[in-house]
Amino acid sequence: MTSKQRAYLKSLASNLNPIFQVGKSSITPELTEAIAESFNNNELIKIAVLKNCADDPNEIGQVIAERTHAQLVQVIGKKIVLYKPDKKNPKIILPKANKE
């Protein structure tokens, strides 16, 4: 993913509300499964890490991205943004990568 594509996704994510929260129990198999299923309806997802979660939001973002086969767009404070394009019918069209 290019920086231009990442910036585009960040701008789209700025209007999103978190649809998942990571709490004291951190990343559970149920949470990972729910996030993976939500990619059936959404290509861009925002996740909030609650104050009672002891784990680092960057690490949480990396782990969830790996387990759901998504791309980590950004982590700002306690907010994580993930992107996973729909293979059949993508709703978000990324800017083309510049080939020089």
Buried (B, 14 or more C-beta within 10 A) or exposed (E): EEEEBBEBBBEBBEEEEBBBEBEEEBBEEEBBEEBBEBBEEBBBBBBBBEEEBEEEBEEBBBBBBEBBEBBBBBBEEBBBBBBBBEEEEEEBEBEEEEEE
